[in-house]
Each structure stands twice: as C-alpha cells, then as structure tokens.
Amino acid sequence: MSQNTVPDAATAETTSKKAARNIVTTGAIILMVATMASRLVGLVREKALAHYFGDKWWTDAFVSAFNIPDLIYYLLAGGALGAALIPIMREYVAKDDAEGGHRVVNSLLNLVLLAMLGAGILAFIFAPLLWKLGYAVQDPRYALTVNLTRILLPQMAIMALSAIFTALLQCHDHFFWPAVGWVVYNVGQIFGTIWLAPMIGGAPQHQIYGVAFGVLIGAVLLIAIQLPKLRAVGYRWRPGIDLSNPDFKRVGKAWLPVMLTLAFSYISLQWLPQVLGTQFGSGMVLNVRLAQRFPLVPFGLFGVSISTAAFPTMSTLAFARRFGDLRRTFASSFSSMMYLILPSSVGLIVLAFPLTRLFWRSGHYSEAGVVANAQMLIFFSLGVVALSALQLINRGFFALRQVRTPLVVSGAVFAFNLALCLVLMRTALSYQGIALGTSISFYLNALILFELLRRSMGGIDGRVLLNSLLRVLAAAILMAAGMGLTLGIINHLVNTGVLKLAAKDLKLAALQVLAGIAVAIPIYLLTTLLLKVPEASRTWERIKGKFKK
C-alpha cells in the first residue's frame, strides 16, 4: 500500500504543477490576444485624436483634463485594488467559499464608490485651483482644461467598478471579458472623436467636448460587457459595508501600500512626463502622450498580460507555502516576458522615426510633432523592458504579502526620477530628457526590487535567468543590426534615385517599417534557436504544430 501511495502523491504533485502552468499560460495567451486588440484600437483612438484635432492647444487641454480623473481613479482603485484583493479572494476560492469572498468584494465596492464620490466632489470644486499649477489663467488651455476635467470626473467611479469586477473575474480565472472591455472603451472615444465632435460643431475647442463624452460612453460599455460573466460566477451586489469583516480589513491594510507602489509607476510613466511637457509650449503634451503609445503596446501585451496571468497562481502558491513552485512560476514568467519584450523594445528604437511618421503624420498633426514624438519614443522604448519586469516583480512581493518593500523602494526611486527629469530637461536634451530620465529610473527600480525579491524567495534561479537574458539580448542586438542594415539599403536606394520616393513620403515610411519587421522576426527567431533559448524552442514547436494541422 505504501508503494502505491508514493507514486500517487508524486503524480498528483506533477499534475498540480502542470495545471498551474496551464492556467498561467492560458491566461497569458487570452490576455495577450485581447490586449493586442485593445492596444491596436487604442492606437486608432490616438490616431483619430491627432488627425482630427492636431498637436494644438485644445488637444493639450483634453489630454491634461483626461489625466486628472484617470490619476484619481488609479490612486484609489486601478491596479491597486486588484493587487490587494486577488491574494485574499484566491484564499476563498481555494476554500471553496466564493460567497464569502463576494461579501468582501461588496463591502470594498461600496466603500470605493463613496471614496470616488468624495474625491469627485473635491476635484470638481478645486479644478480651477489645480490647473493654475499647469497653465497660466490667461492661457486658453486653462479654462478648457478645467471644463473638460469636470465633465470627465464620472469616469472615476465607473472605472473603479471595472477594476473591482476585473479582479473578481481574474480570481475565478476568467481573463477574456475584462480584457475585451478595454476594446469597447477605446471604441467609445473613437466614436466621440469621429461622430460626436462634428455633431457638436463649431471651432475645434468646442468640438473637443465630443471626445470627452465619448470617453464616458466607453467607460459605461467597459462595465456593461463584464456583467453577464459576473452573474455566471455567482456574484450579486449587496448594499452595506461590513467594517468588522477581518478579510475586508486585510484588503484595506494591503491596499494603501499597494496603491502607492503602483501609483509611483503610473505617475512616472504617464502623468509626470505629460505634466512636465506643459513646460515646452503648445502641442508638446500631446507629443509626449503619443510617444508613450507604442511602448505601451508591448508593455500591455507582454508585461501586463504575463504578470496579470501569473499573479493569481503565484498568490495561491504563496498561500500554500509551495515556495519552490512559486520560484519556478516566477522564473518561467520572467523568462517568457523578456523573450518577447526585449526584441519589441529594440525594434521600436530602430523604427522610431518611420513608425512615428507612418502612423501619426496626417491631418492636422505637424512634421515638427513627428520629430519630437520620435525622439522621445526612442528613450521611452528603452525603458519598457524594466517597466514590464516591474509588473511581475511587484506582484511577486504582493503574492508573498510583502507590500511595504516595493512601496519604500518605488517612493525613493520616484523622487530620484523627478529630480533627474528636471535636470535632464534643462540640458541640450530638452524634452527628450523627460523620457530618458523616466527610463533610467525604471531600470534602477527594477534592479533593486529584483534583488530584494530574490532574497525574499530564497533564490530565483538567478544564474539561469541571467544566462537566458544575455542570449536573448545578443539575439536582439543582432536583430537590430539586420534592421539597421535594411533601412540603410533603402535610404541608399532613395538617395541614388533608384526608389522614386521623397524623404518624408509616407510610402517610404511604410516600406521601412514593413521591411524592418520582415527582417527582424526571422533573424531573432533563428538566432534564439541557435543560442538554445528555451522560449524559442517552444515557439518553434508551436509553429510546426500549426503547419502539421
């Protein structure tokens, strides 16, 4: 009997490990596909804004106004609620007590709605005072930004609901509908830009109100698309806040440090660069925002998707004190992320100018905007590797219920980031210094936290990860060389008159982008295969499997 027990236990453990890996892999794939759709539609959203409204003062006003409710939402809810709620909800799921978890969710949801209401009232009252920090009162952007800020404030409460619903669905390993919700959210703004704005009519500074109303429509759709799945997992809303519930208190206790940790990353990535962009004249706020759009595509696809999919599993493993499996899950997720994010970063750097011109140069968006946009894109792309790594590293700490360590480190690095950006933007780098300072700070933050997490986990197979990372980096550099050579050949053919294309022709930009990508993919895949990067072998096996079918 004892002889049979050992193999059964070993088999059960192996099956459990495979199940955990499958959940992470499936969740990551679902999130990647849905995020790809969301990011592509998001790029169309930004393209529509730039095309129809240009890099003008009224567009700066809209971007600035959008950032305030977005920031308040992210501070009070956003990723912080999910990161604080998911580990505790997974405990309920593991105990087969989803109903008990739903009671915690209801108390949290009702409290957050009250907090959003209070924050919204304060923001509405003090919006004029707040925007005196960004614009002079006589600046036409000032009054428009105040008005648009007030219109967009309801978005906070709607998005907070979405953050809680998303976390709840992910606890039940449902990743698809929350991710698809962001597609319809972006469609709402596109609808506002293309259809509502002309319906309002008048000057551009009047039509821009249509874009704001489109944002609100998209936010409502983001909630609506998740409701059927919420009912399917048994969730029902109930009024009331149970302050005596110990797990509600645990969420509240974890929320503040988690919120501040994630807020530092968000503010450093999006809010702070755009605020600093107000110091460089009309149109620069939009240029900063657009320069951030392309790096956010691989960040969302690989950084956010992989870390989000891994987080519930890591939380379960940490709760069960299966630290060996936790380390393996983290290491596997980290290696997969780096295999995908590094070449994406390098590719964006090489293709920065043709990609920017191809996508943004149309309608009312100027050539000067293209140049500023592309220059900042290079430096923002440099930092997307560290930013993506931070998503997984922070969640490693959250899974271990160690929320104070990333808070302290992120707070210190944020102060360094602010000082560095202020210094660099006053050098010859000018506005490019904002992007460079941001990327340097992300690397510093990621390196410090990675080492501290390694110590907390008792090791993360660091040598194996470094070996794999160096091989991936070598392949990415070789890929960049191939792309650079290809672009050089195309430019030579243009300069010698073989290709009858002007230097700023969108057809030339399209040729450079397509040729660069066509060269990059096979070089990178073949090089990583030759260097025996495990992720390359798995990718190749999947490709062969598709052809066999």
TIKOL-95622 format. One record per residue (C-alpha): x negated, y negated, z. Coordinates in steps of 0.25 Angstrom, whole numbers, plus 5000, padded with zeros to 4 digits. Each point is the difference from the previous one (the first is absolute). Example, Ala and Ser with C-alpha at 12.3 -4.5 7.8 and 13.67 -1.06 7.14 Angstrom:
% residues 2
<rec <4951; 5018; 5031>>,
<rec <4994; 4986; 4998>>,
This chain:
% residues 549
<rec <5000; 5000; 5000>>,
<rec <4989; 4990; 5003>>,
<rec <4993; 5004; 4987>>,
<rec <5013; 4995; 4993>>,
<rec <5001; 4987; 5008>>,
<rec <4987; 4994; 4996>>,
<rec <5002; 5001; 4985>>,
<rec <5014; 4995; 5002>>,
<rec <4995; 4988; 5008>>,
<rec <4989; 4997; 4990>>,
<rec <5010; 5001; 4989>>,
<rec <5010; 4990; 5007>>,
<rec <4989; 4990; 5002>>,
<rec <4995; 5001; 4986>>,
<rec <5015; 4998; 4995>>,
<rec <5001; 4988; 5009>>,
<rec <4988; 4994; 4995>>,
<rec <5005; 5002; 4985>>,
<rec <5013; 4994; 5004>>,
<rec <4994; 4988; 5006>>,
<rec <4991; 4998; 4988>>,
<rec <5012; 5002; 4990>>,
<rec <5009; 4990; 5008>>,
<rec <4988; 4990; 4999>>,
<rec <4997; 5003; 4985>>,
<rec <5015; 5000; 4996>>,
<rec <5003; 4987; 5008>>,
<rec <4988; 4993; 4994>>,
<rec <5004; 5004; 4985>>,
<rec <5014; 4995; 5002>>,
<rec <4995; 4987; 5006>>,
<rec <4990; 4998; 4989>>,
<rec <5010; 5002; 4989>>,
<rec <5010; 4991; 5007>>,
<rec <4990; 4990; 5003>>,
<rec <4995; 5000; 4986>>,
<rec <5014; 4997; 4995>>,
<rec <5001; 4989; 5011>>,
<rec <4986; 4994; 4997>>,
<rec <5003; 4999; 4985>>,
<rec <5013; 4994; 5002>>,
<rec <4994; 4991; 5010>>,
<rec <4990; 4995; 4990>>,
<rec <5011; 4998; 4990>>,
<rec <5007; 4991; 5011>>,
<rec <4987; 4992; 5002>>,
<rec <4998; 4999; 4985>>,
<rec <5014; 4995; 4998>>,
<rec <4998; 4989; 5011>>,
<rec <4987; 4996; 4994>>,
<rec <5006; 5000; 4986>>,
<rec <5012; 4992; 5002>>,
<rec <4995; 4991; 5011>>,
<rec <4985; 4999; 4998>>,
<rec <4989; 4996; 5009>>,
<rec <5007; 4987; 5004>>,
<rec <5004; 4994; 5014>>,
<rec <5014; 5006; 5000>>,
<rec <4994; 5014; 4999>>,
<rec <4990; 4997; 5011>>,
<rec <5012; 4995; 5009>>,
<rec <5007; 5013; 4997>>,
<rec <4988; 5009; 5003>>,
<rec <4997; 4992; 5013>>,
<rec <5015; 5001; 5005>>,
<rec <5001; 5015; 4997>>,
<rec <4988; 5002; 5009>>,
<rec <5006; 4995; 5013>>,
<rec <5012; 5009; 5001>>,
<rec <4991; 5011; 4995>>,
<rec <4990; 4997; 5010>>,
<rec <5010; 5000; 5012>>,
<rec <5006; 5013; 4995>>,
<rec <4987; 5007; 4999>>,
<rec <4996; 4995; 5014>>,
<rec <5013; 5004; 5007>>,
<rec <5003; 5012; 4992>>,
<rec <4993; 5004; 4987>>,
<rec <4990; 5012; 5001>>,
<rec <4998; 4998; 5015>>,
<rec <5014; 5006; 5003>>,
<rec <4997; 5012; 4992>>,
<rec <4986; 5002; 5006>>,
<rec <5006; 4999; 5014>>,
<rec <5013; 5008; 4997>>,
<rec <4995; 5011; 4992>>,
<rec <4991; 5007; 5010>>,
<rec <5011; 5000; 5010>>,
<rec <5011; 5004; 4990>>,
<rec <4991; 5012; 4996>>,
<rec <5000; 5005; 5014>>,
<rec <5016; 5000; 5000>>,
<rec <5000; 5007; 4986>>,
<rec <4990; 5011; 5006>>,
<rec <5009; 5002; 5012>>,
<rec <5012; 5001; 4990>>,
<rec <5007; 4988; 5007>>,
<rec <5002; 4991; 4988>>,
<rec <5012; 4994; 5007>>,
<rec <4992; 4995; 5012>>,
<rec <4990; 4994; 4990>>,
<rec <5012; 4993; 4993>>,
<rec <5004; 4993; 5014>>,
<rec <4986; 4994; 5001>>,
<rec <5001; 4995; 4986>>,
<rec <5013; 4994; 5002>>,
<rec <4995; 4992; 5013>>,
<rec <4988; 4996; 4992>>,
<rec <5008; 4995; 4988>>,
<rec <5010; 4992; 5008>>,
<rec <4988; 4993; 5008>>,
<rec <4993; 4997; 4987>>,
<rec <5012; 4994; 4993>>,
<rec <5002; 4991; 5013>>,
<rec <4985; 4996; 4999>>,
<rec <5001; 4997; 4985>>,
<rec <5012; 4992; 5002>>,
<rec <4993; 4991; 5011>>,
<rec <4987; 4999; 4991>>,
<rec <5009; 4996; 4988>>,
<rec <5007; 4989; 5008>>,
<rec <4987; 4995; 5005>>,
<rec <4994; 5000; 4986>>,
<rec <5012; 4993; 4994>>,
<rec <4998; 4989; 5010>>,
<rec <4985; 4998; 5000>>,
<rec <4998; 5003; 4985>>,
<rec <4997; 4985; 4997>>,
<rec <4990; 4999; 5011>>,
<rec <4994; 5013; 4996>>,
<rec <4997; 4996; 4986>>,
<rec <4994; 4987; 5004>>,
<rec <4988; 5009; 5003>>,
<rec <4999; 5004; 4985>>,
<rec <5005; 4988; 4992>>,
<rec <5001; 4985; 5001>>,
<rec <5014; 4995; 5002>>,
<rec <4999; 4992; 4987>>,
<rec <4995; 5012; 4993>>,
<rec <5012; 5005; 4991>>,
<rec <4997; 5014; 5005>>,
<rec <5003; 4997; 5014>>,
<rec <5016; 4998; 4999>>,
<rec <5002; 5011; 4990>>,
<rec <4992; 5010; 5009>>,
<rec <5008; 4996; 5012>>,
<rec <5013; 5002; 4993>>,
<rec <4996; 5014; 4994>>,
<rec <4994; 5005; 5013>>,
<rec <5014; 4998; 5006>>,
<rec <5007; 5007; 4989>>,
<rec <4991; 5012; 5001>>,
<rec <5001; 5002; 5015>>,
<rec <5011; 5010; 5000>>,
<rec <4990; 5009; 4993>>,
<rec <4993; 5002; 5013>>,
<rec <5012; 5008; 5007>>,
<rec <5003; 5008; 4987>>,
<rec <4985; 5004; 4999>>,
<rec <4999; 5004; 5014>>,
<rec <5012; 5009; 4999>>,
<rec <4993; 5006; 4988>>,
<rec <4987; 5002; 5008>>,
<rec <5007; 5008; 5011>>,
<rec <5008; 5008; 4990>>,
<rec <4988; 5003; 4992>>,
<rec <4992; 5005; 5013>>,
<rec <5012; 5009; 5003>>,
<rec <5001; 5006; 4987>>,
<rec <4985; 5003; 5000>>,
<rec <5001; 5007; 5013>>,
<rec <5009; 5010; 4993>>,
<rec <4990; 5001; 4989>>,
<rec <5009; 4992; 4990>>,
<rec <4991; 4991; 4992>>,
<rec <5007; 4998; 4987>>,
<rec <5011; 4990; 5002>>,
<rec <4993; 4990; 5009>>,
<rec <4989; 4999; 4989>>,
<rec <5011; 4999; 4989>>,
<rec <5006; 4989; 5008>>,
<rec <4989; 4991; 4997>>,
<rec <5002; 5001; 4985>>,
<rec <5014; 4995; 5002>>,
<rec <4995; 4989; 5009>>,
<rec <4991; 4995; 4989>>,
<rec <5011; 5001; 4990>>,
<rec <5008; 4991; 5008>>,
<rec <4989; 4989; 4999>>,
<rec <4999; 5002; 4985>>,
<rec <5015; 4998; 4999>>,
<rec <4999; 4987; 5007>>,
<rec <4988; 4995; 4992>>,
<rec <5006; 5004; 4986>>,
<rec <5015; 4999; 5002>>,
<rec <5004; 4992; 5012>>,
<rec <4990; 4989; 4998>>,
<rec <5005; 4996; 4987>>,
<rec <5014; 5001; 5005>>,
<rec <4996; 4989; 5010>>,
<rec <4994; 4992; 4989>>,
<rec <4994; 4986; 5001>>,
<rec <4985; 4997; 5003>>,
<rec <4990; 5012; 5004>>,
<rec <5000; 4995; 5014>>,
<rec <5015; 5003; 5000>>,
<rec <5000; 5013; 4993>>,
<rec <4990; 5006; 5010>>,
<rec <5012; 5001; 5010>>,
<rec <5005; 5011; 4991>>,
<rec <4987; 5008; 5003>>,
<rec <5002; 4999; 5015>>,
<rec <5015; 5005; 4998>>,
<rec <4994; 5012; 4992>>,
<rec <4991; 5003; 5011>>,
<rec <5012; 5001; 5010>>,
<rec <5008; 5009; 4990>>,
<rec <4988; 5009; 4999>>,
<rec <4999; 5001; 5015>>,
<rec <5014; 5005; 5002>>,
<rec <4998; 5010; 4989>>,
<rec <4988; 5005; 5007>>,
<rec <5009; 5004; 5012>>,
<rec <5011; 5005; 4992>>,
<rec <4992; 5010; 4993>>,
<rec <4996; 5007; 5013>>,
<rec <5013; 5001; 5007>>,
<rec <5005; 5013; 4993>>,
<rec <4987; 5008; 5005>>,
<rec <5001; 4994; 5014>>,
<rec <5014; 5006; 5001>>,
<rec <4995; 5013; 4995>>,
<rec <4990; 5001; 5011>>,
<rec <5011; 4998; 5010>>,
<rec <4997; 4985; 5004>>,
<rec <5011; 4992; 5004>>,
<rec <4999; 4985; 5005>>,
<rec <5005; 4997; 5014>>,
<rec <5000; 4987; 5007>>,
<rec <4993; 4997; 5013>>,
<rec <4985; 5000; 5005>>,
<rec <4996; 5011; 5010>>,
<rec <4989; 4993; 5008>>,
<rec <4999; 5012; 5009>>,
<rec <4996; 5010; 4990>>,
<rec <4985; 5004; 5002>>,
<rec <4997; 5002; 4986>>,
<rec <5006; 4987; 4996>>,
<rec <4991; 4994; 5010>>,
<rec <4988; 5008; 4994>>,
<rec <5004; 4994; 4986>>,
<rec <5000; 4986; 5005>>,
<rec <4987; 5002; 5007>>,
<rec <4993; 5005; 4988>>,
<rec <5007; 4990; 4991>>,
<rec <4992; 4987; 5004>>,
<rec <4986; 5005; 4998>>,
<rec <5004; 5008; 4987>>,
<rec <5007; 4987; 4995>>,
<rec <4988; 4991; 5002>>,
<rec <4991; 5011; 4994>>,
<rec <5008; 5001; 4987>>,
<rec <5003; 4985; 5000>>,
<rec <4985; 4997; 5000>>,
<rec <4998; 5008; 4988>>,
<rec <5013; 4994; 4993>>,
<rec <4996; 4986; 5004>>,
<rec <4986; 5002; 4995>>,
<rec <5004; 5006; 4987>>,
<rec <5012; 4991; 4995>>,
<rec <5004; 4989; 5009>>,
<rec <4987; 4994; 5004>>,
<rec <4994; 4999; 4986>>,
<rec <5013; 4994; 4995>>,
<rec <5000; 4990; 5011>>,
<rec <4985; 4996; 4997>>,
<rec <5004; 4999; 4985>>,
<rec <5008; 4988; 5004>>,
<rec <4987; 4992; 5001>>,
<rec <4997; 5001; 4985>>,
<rec <5011; 4993; 4993>>,
<rec <5013; 5003; 4992>>,
<rec <5001; 5014; 4995>>,
<rec <4989; 5007; 5009>>,
<rec <5009; 5006; 5010>>,
<rec <5007; 5008; 4988>>,
<rec <4986; 5003; 4994>>,
<rec <4996; 5006; 5014>>,
<rec <5012; 5008; 5001>>,
<rec <4999; 5006; 4985>>,
<rec <4985; 5003; 5003>>,
<rec <5005; 5009; 5011>>,
<rec <5010; 5007; 4992>>,
<rec <4991; 5010; 4992>>,
<rec <4992; 5005; 5012>>,
<rec <5013; 5002; 5007>>,
<rec <5004; 5011; 4990>>,
<rec <4989; 5010; 5003>>,
<rec <5001; 4996; 5015>>,
<rec <5015; 5003; 5000>>,
<rec <4999; 5013; 4991>>,
<rec <4988; 5006; 5008>>,
<rec <4997; 4992; 5013>>,
<rec <5014; 4999; 5005>>,
<rec <5006; 5012; 4994>>,
<rec <4990; 5010; 5005>>,
<rec <4999; 4994; 5014>>,
<rec <5015; 4999; 5001>>,
<rec <5002; 5014; 4996>>,
<rec <4989; 5005; 5009>>,
<rec <5004; 4992; 5012>>,
<rec <5013; 5009; 5005>>,
<rec <4991; 5012; 4999>>,
<rec <4988; 4994; 5007>>,
<rec <5010; 4996; 5011>>,
<rec <5006; 5014; 5001>>,
<rec <4986; 5006; 5001>>,
<rec <4995; 4990; 5010>>,
<rec <5013; 5002; 5009>>,
<rec <4997; 5015; 4999>>,
<rec <4985; 4998; 5003>>,
<rec <4996; 5007; 4988>>,
<rec <4988; 4991; 4998>>,
<rec <4992; 5009; 4990>>,
<rec <5012; 5000; 4991>>,
<rec <5001; 4985; 5002>>,
<rec <4986; 4997; 4996>>,
<rec <5002; 5009; 4988>>,
<rec <5012; 4992; 4996>>,
<rec <4994; 4987; 5002>>,
<rec <4987; 5004; 4992>>,
<rec <5008; 5006; 4988>>,
<rec <5009; 4988; 4999>>,
<rec <4988; 4991; 5001>>,
<rec <4992; 5007; 4989>>,
<rec <5013; 5000; 4991>>,
<rec <5002; 4986; 5002>>,
<rec <4985; 4996; 4997>>,
<rec <5000; 5009; 4987>>,
<rec <5012; 4991; 4995>>,
<rec <4997; 4986; 5006>>,
<rec <4985; 4999; 4997>>,
<rec <5002; 5001; 4984>>,
<rec <5012; 4991; 5001>>,
<rec <4992; 4989; 5007>>,
<rec <4988; 5001; 4990>>,
<rec <5010; 5000; 4988>>,
<rec <5007; 4988; 5005>>,
<rec <4987; 4993; 5002>>,
<rec <4995; 5003; 4986>>,
<rec <5013; 4997; 4993>>,
<rec <5003; 4988; 5008>>,
<rec <5000; 4989; 4989>>,
<rec <5007; 5008; 4989>>,
<rec <5010; 5006; 5009>>,
<rec <5004; 4986; 5006>>,
<rec <5001; 4994; 4986>>,
<rec <5008; 5011; 4995>>,
<rec <5010; 5001; 5011>>,
<rec <5002; 4985; 5005>>,
<rec <4996; 4991; 4988>>,
<rec <5014; 4997; 4994>>,
<rec <5011; 4990; 5001>>,
<rec <4996; 4988; 5010>>,
<rec <4988; 5007; 5006>>,
<rec <4988; 4993; 4996>>,
<rec <4986; 5004; 4996>>,
<rec <4994; 4993; 5012>>,
<rec <5009; 5009; 5009>>,
<rec <4995; 5013; 4992>>,
<rec <4985; 4996; 5003>>,
<rec <5003; 4997; 5015>>,
<rec <5008; 5013; 5001>>,
<rec <4990; 5009; 4994>>,
<rec <4988; 4994; 5008>>,
<rec <5008; 5003; 5013>>,
<rec <5005; 5014; 4995>>,
<rec <4985; 5004; 5000>>,
<rec <4998; 4998; 5014>>,
<rec <5014; 5004; 5005>>,
<rec <4997; 5014; 4992>>,
<rec <4987; 5001; 5008>>,
<rec <5007; 5001; 5013>>,
<rec <5012; 5009; 4996>>,
<rec <4991; 5013; 5004>>,
<rec <4998; 4995; 5014>>,
<rec <5015; 4995; 5001>>,
<rec <5005; 5014; 4996>>,
<rec <4991; 5007; 5010>>,
<rec <5005; 4991; 5011>>,
<rec <5014; 5005; 4998>>,
<rec <4996; 5014; 5003>>,
<rec <4990; 4997; 5011>>,
<rec <5010; 4991; 5007>>,
<rec <5011; 5012; 4999>>,
<rec <4989; 5009; 5006>>,
<rec <5000; 4992; 5012>>,
<rec <5015; 4998; 5001>>,
<rec <5002; 5016; 4999>>,
<rec <4990; 5001; 5012>>,
<rec <5009; 4990; 5007>>,
<rec <4987; 4991; 5001>>,
<rec <5006; 4986; 4995>>,
<rec <4991; 4991; 5008>>,
<rec <4987; 5003; 4993>>,
<rec <5004; 4996; 4986>>,
<rec <5007; 4988; 5006>>,
<rec <4987; 4994; 5006>>,
<rec <4992; 5003; 4988>>,
<rec <5010; 4995; 4990>>,
<rec <5002; 4987; 5008>>,
<rec <4985; 4997; 5001>>,
<rec <4998; 5003; 4985>>,
<rec <5011; 4991; 4997>>,
<rec <4994; 4988; 5007>>,
<rec <4987; 5003; 4992>>,
<rec <5008; 5001; 4987>>,
<rec <5006; 4986; 5002>>,
<rec <4987; 4994; 5004>>,
<rec <4993; 5007; 4988>>,
<rec <5010; 4996; 4990>>,
<rec <5000; 4985; 5005>>,
<rec <4985; 5000; 4998>>,
<rec <5000; 5007; 4986>>,
<rec <5011; 4992; 4994>>,
<rec <4991; 4987; 5003>>,
<rec <4988; 5006; 4992>>,
<rec <4999; 5001; 4985>>,
<rec <5009; 5012; 5000>>,
<rec <5012; 4990; 5003>>,
<rec <5013; 5008; 5000>>,
<rec <4992; 5013; 4997>>,
<rec <4995; 5000; 5014>>,
<rec <5013; 5003; 5005>>,
<rec <5001; 5013; 4993>>,
<rec <4985; 5004; 5003>>,
<rec <5002; 4996; 5015>>,
<rec <5012; 5009; 5001>>,
<rec <4994; 5012; 4993>>,
<rec <4987; 4999; 5009>>,
<rec <5009; 5000; 5013>>,
<rec <5008; 5012; 4995>>,
<rec <4987; 5008; 4999>>,
<rec <4995; 4995; 5014>>,
<rec <5013; 5004; 5006>>,
<rec <5001; 5014; 4993>>,
<rec <4985; 5004; 5004>>,
<rec <5002; 4996; 5014>>,
<rec <5013; 5007; 5002>>,
<rec <4996; 5012; 4992>>,
<rec <4988; 5003; 5010>>,
<rec <5009; 4998; 5012>>,
<rec <5010; 5009; 4994>>,
<rec <4990; 5011; 4998>>,
<rec <4996; 4999; 5014>>,
<rec <5014; 5001; 5005>>,
<rec <5003; 5012; 4991>>,
<rec <4987; 5007; 5004>>,
<rec <4995; 4999; 4986>>,
<rec <5006; 4999; 4986>>,
<rec <4990; 5008; 4992>>,
<rec <4993; 4987; 4997>>,
<rec <4988; 5006; 4992>>,
<rec <5010; 5008; 4991>>,
<rec <5008; 4987; 4998>>,
<rec <4988; 4992; 4997>>,
<rec <4994; 5010; 4990>>,
<rec <5013; 5000; 4993>>,
<rec <5001; 4985; 5000>>,
<rec <4987; 4998; 4994>>,
<rec <5003; 5009; 4989>>,
<rec <5013; 4993; 4997>>,
<rec <4992; 4987; 5001>>,
<rec <4990; 5005; 4990>>,
<rec <5011; 5004; 4990>>,
<rec <5007; 4987; 5002>>,
<rec <4987; 4992; 4996>>,
<rec <4997; 5009; 4988>>,
<rec <5015; 4997; 4996>>,
<rec <4998; 4985; 5002>>,
<rec <4987; 5001; 4991>>,
<rec <5008; 5007; 4989>>,
<rec <5011; 4990; 5001>>,
<rec <4990; 4988; 4999>>,
<rec <4994; 5006; 4988>>,
<rec <5013; 5002; 4993>>,
<rec <5004; 4985; 5003>>,
<rec <4986; 4996; 4995>>,
<rec <5002; 5007; 4987>>,
<rec <5014; 4994; 4998>>,
<rec <4995; 4986; 5003>>,
<rec <4988; 5002; 4990>>,
<rec <5010; 5004; 4989>>,
<rec <5008; 4988; 5003>>,
<rec <4988; 4990; 5000>>,
<rec <4995; 5006; 4987>>,
<rec <5013; 4999; 4993>>,
<rec <5003; 5015; 4998>>,
<rec <5012; 4998; 5009>>,
<rec <5008; 4988; 4996>>,
<rec <5005; 4996; 5014>>,
<rec <4998; 4988; 5008>>,
<rec <4993; 5000; 5013>>,
<rec <5013; 4996; 5008>>,
<rec <5009; 5009; 4991>>,
<rec <5010; 5009; 5008>>,
<rec <4998; 5011; 4989>>,
<rec <4985; 5000; 5004>>,
<rec <5003; 5000; 5015>>,
<rec <5009; 5012; 4997>>,
<rec <4989; 5007; 4992>>,
<rec <4990; 4998; 5011>>,
<rec <5010; 5005; 5011>>,
<rec <5004; 5013; 4992>>,
<rec <4986; 5003; 4996>>,
<rec <4995; 4998; 5014>>,
<rec <5010; 5009; 5006>>,
<rec <4998; 5011; 4988>>,
<rec <4985; 5000; 5003>>,
<rec <5001; 5000; 5016>>,
<rec <5010; 5012; 5002>>,
<rec <4992; 5011; 4993>>,
<rec <4986; 4994; 5005>>,
<rec <5005; 5000; 5014>>,
<rec <5007; 5014; 5000>>,
<rec <4988; 5007; 4993>>,
<rec <4990; 4993; 5009>>,
<rec <5007; 5004; 5013>>,
<rec <5002; 5014; 4994>>,
<rec <4985; 5001; 4997>>,
<rec <4997; 4995; 5014>>,
<rec <5009; 5010; 5006>>,
<rec <5009; 4991; 5007>>,
<rec <5012; 5009; 5006>>,
<rec <5011; 4990; 4996>>,
<rec <4995; 5000; 4986>>,
<rec <5001; 5015; 4999>>,
<rec <5014; 5000; 5006>>,
<rec <5004; 4989; 4990>>,
<rec <4994; 5008; 4988>>,
<rec <5008; 5013; 5005>>,
<rec <5013; 4992; 5000>>,
<rec <4997; 4995; 4986>>,
<rec <4997; 5014; 4995>>,
<rec <5013; 5005; 5007>>,
<rec <5008; 4990; 4993>>,
<rec <4995; 5004; 4986>>,
<rec <5002; 5015; 5003>>,
<rec <5014; 4997; 5003>>,
